[in-house]
Amino acid sequence: MSRGLDSFDRFAWKSLLAGREALVCDADRPRGLRTVAILERAGARATLAETPTAAADRLLRHRFALHVVMLDVASPFADVMGTTLRTRAADCLALAEPERREAVRGAYPGLLVRDMGTPERDLVMAIVGARDE
């Protein structure tokens, strides 16, 4: 029986998103800070934008490798992030209520969409594109 990758024994969670800069767009500060913490534990440098104005400002000043956008019913980010979500879908993750996931996917083809309550491990594994077995 194979042991798999020899390096797996030295695997570090912090290496999964190492070197990636992320913009987290969430008007709900506690939830946004939790998302920032999740990304940072996986090695990313994350910035929280709590308003569309802050998100637009950050997008003008910096090119982020990853965009995590909360698209709940009251989300103010759809307008300012719409172009990014459409043109850079591979670099974006939208978190939405389960009942809105299909509508979000329809509006932004190719966008990775997960539930707002996705557990930390599942969220990071979805971003890196790996199946968690």
Buried (B, 14 or more C-beta within 10 A) or exposed (E): EEEEEEEEEEEEEEEBBEEBBBBBBBBBEEBBBBBBEBBBBBBBBBBBBBEBEBBBEBBEEEEBBBBBBBBBEEBBBBEBBEEBBBEBBEBBBBBBBEEBBEEBBEBBEEBBBBBBEBEBEEBBBBBEEEEEE
